[in-house]
């Protein structure tokens, strides 16, 4: 089974930290990776093939994410 976990882009193309609470930046001014998605991927890796898409640092738009989804072909 293939599973995609997505940290989606924001409407205004801003960088947001979604871990713990939603805010634009943490106190150091740098975004954190989506740890909750990494935790889920770690829990399911023995029963599924997880793929994490983090649109924050990659600056992927919705069209690019949809292309990845189509190519990966999750169940």
RODRENGU-447881 format. One record per residue (C-alpha): residue number from 1; residue in one letter; x, y, z. Coordinates in pm, 1 decimal, padded with zeros to 6 digits. Example, Ala and Ser with C-alpha at 12.3 -4.5 7.8 and 13.67 -1.06 7.14 Angstrom:
2
<r num="1" residu="A" east="01230.0" north="-00450.0" up="00780.0"/>
<r num="2" residu="S" east="01367.0" north="-00106.0" up="00714.0"/>
END
This chain:
75
<r num="1" residu="X" east="00000.0" north="00000.0" up="00000.0"/>
<r num="2" residu="X" east="00121.6" north="00352.4" up="-00080.9"/>
<r num="3" residu="X" east="00028.1" north="00646.8" up="00142.7"/>
<r num="4" residu="X" east="00097.5" north="01017.3" up="00089.3"/>
<r num="5" residu="X" east="00119.6" north="01254.9" up="00386.2"/>
<r num="6" residu="X" east="00097.7" north="01619.9" up="00281.1"/>
<r num="7" residu="X" east="00191.4" north="01946.9" up="00447.6"/>
<r num="8" residu="X" east="-00005.5" north="02165.1" up="00202.2"/>
<r num="9" residu="X" east="00092.0" north="02505.8" up="00066.2"/>
<r num="10" residu="X" east="-00059.2" north="02816.0" up="00222.7"/>
<r num="11" residu="X" east="-00291.6" north="03032.5" up="00011.0"/>
<r num="12" residu="X" east="-00056.8" north="03332.2" up="00023.5"/>
<r num="13" residu="X" east="00266.0" north="03131.2" up="-00028.2"/>
<r num="14" residu="X" east="00382.3" north="03213.2" up="00326.2"/>
<r num="15" residu="X" east="00589.9" north="02986.0" up="00546.3"/>
<r num="16" residu="X" east="00396.2" north="02852.7" up="00846.1"/>
<r num="17" residu="X" east="00487.6" north="02626.7" up="01135.7"/>
<r num="18" residu="X" east="00196.5" north="02385.5" up="01187.2"/>
<r num="19" residu="X" east="00349.0" north="02184.8" up="01470.8"/>
<r num="20" residu="X" east="00203.3" north="02253.9" up="01814.6"/>
<r num="21" residu="X" east="00018.9" north="02563.7" up="01699.0"/>
<r num="22" residu="X" east="-00009.7" north="02751.9" up="01372.9"/>
<r num="23" residu="X" east="00222.2" north="03049.3" up="01348.7"/>
<r num="24" residu="X" east="00435.9" north="03203.2" up="01079.5"/>
<r num="25" residu="X" east="00771.2" north="03129.2" up="01242.7"/>
<r num="26" residu="X" east="00906.3" north="02980.9" up="01561.8"/>
<r num="27" residu="X" east="01099.0" north="03193.6" up="01811.4"/>
<r num="28" residu="X" east="01424.1" north="03146.9" up="01616.2"/>
<r num="29" residu="X" east="01265.2" north="03261.7" up="01291.3"/>
<r num="30" residu="X" east="01304.2" north="02927.9" up="01113.3"/>
<r num="31" residu="X" east="01030.5" north="02683.3" up="01014.9"/>
<r num="32" residu="X" east="01030.9" north="02330.7" up="01156.5"/>
<r num="33" residu="X" east="00965.9" north="02023.5" up="00942.8"/>
<r num="34" residu="X" east="00624.5" north="01859.8" up="00988.1"/>
<r num="35" residu="X" east="00725.8" north="01618.1" up="01263.9"/>
<r num="36" residu="X" east="00373.6" north="01481.9" up="01304.3"/>
<r num="37" residu="X" east="00384.5" north="01358.2" up="00943.3"/>
<r num="38" residu="X" east="00724.6" north="01198.0" up="01006.8"/>
<r num="39" residu="X" east="00585.9" north="01023.7" up="01316.0"/>
<r num="40" residu="X" east="00292.8" north="00883.9" up="01117.1"/>
<r num="41" residu="X" east="00526.1" north="00771.0" up="00836.7"/>
<r num="42" residu="X" east="00745.1" north="00593.9" up="01091.7"/>
<r num="43" residu="X" east="00447.0" north="00413.2" up="01241.1"/>
<r num="44" residu="X" east="00313.6" north="00284.3" up="00908.9"/>
<r num="45" residu="X" east="00640.6" north="00204.4" up="00727.9"/>
<r num="46" residu="X" east="00608.4" north="-00168.9" up="00803.9"/>
<r num="47" residu="X" east="00263.1" north="-00192.8" up="00646.7"/>
<r num="48" residu="X" east="00276.4" north="00080.6" up="00381.3"/>
<r num="49" residu="X" east="00510.6" north="00285.4" up="00164.9"/>
<r num="50" residu="X" east="00477.4" north="00640.8" up="00298.2"/>
<r num="51" residu="X" east="00570.2" north="00955.0" up="00106.1"/>
<r num="52" residu="X" east="00588.1" north="01293.0" up="00279.3"/>
<r num="53" residu="X" east="00528.9" north="01606.5" up="00073.7"/>
<r num="54" residu="X" east="00632.6" north="01920.2" up="00263.0"/>
<r num="55" residu="X" east="00537.8" north="02217.9" up="00050.0"/>
<r num="56" residu="X" east="00696.4" north="02467.0" up="00291.4"/>
<r num="57" residu="X" east="01067.7" north="02443.0" up="00208.0"/>
<r num="58" residu="X" east="01011.1" north="02293.1" up="-00137.6"/>
<r num="59" residu="X" east="00773.9" north="02575.8" up="-00242.2"/>
<r num="60" residu="X" east="00557.3" north="02325.8" up="-00429.9"/>
<r num="61" residu="X" east="00231.1" north="02463.3" up="-00562.5"/>
<r num="62" residu="X" east="-00092.3" north="02267.9" up="-00583.0"/>
<r num="63" residu="X" east="-00028.8" north="02165.3" up="-00944.8"/>
<r num="64" residu="X" east="00311.8" north="02018.6" up="-00859.0"/>
<r num="65" residu="X" east="00166.0" north="01831.2" up="-00562.1"/>
<r num="66" residu="X" east="-00110.9" north="01686.1" up="-00778.9"/>
<r num="67" residu="X" east="00152.4" north="01567.9" up="-01029.8"/>
<r num="68" residu="X" east="00347.1" north="01391.1" up="-00752.4"/>
<r num="69" residu="X" east="00026.7" north="01229.3" up="-00626.2"/>
<r num="70" residu="X" east="-00056.6" north="01102.2" up="-00974.4"/>
<r num="71" residu="X" east="00296.4" north="00965.2" up="-01030.7"/>
<r num="72" residu="X" east="00316.8" north="00798.6" up="-00687.1"/>
<r num="73" residu="X" east="-00031.1" north="00650.3" up="-00728.1"/>
<r num="74" residu="X" east="-00132.5" north="00598.3" up="-00362.6"/>
<r num="75" residu="X" east="-00407.8" north="00354.9" up="-00264.4"/>
END
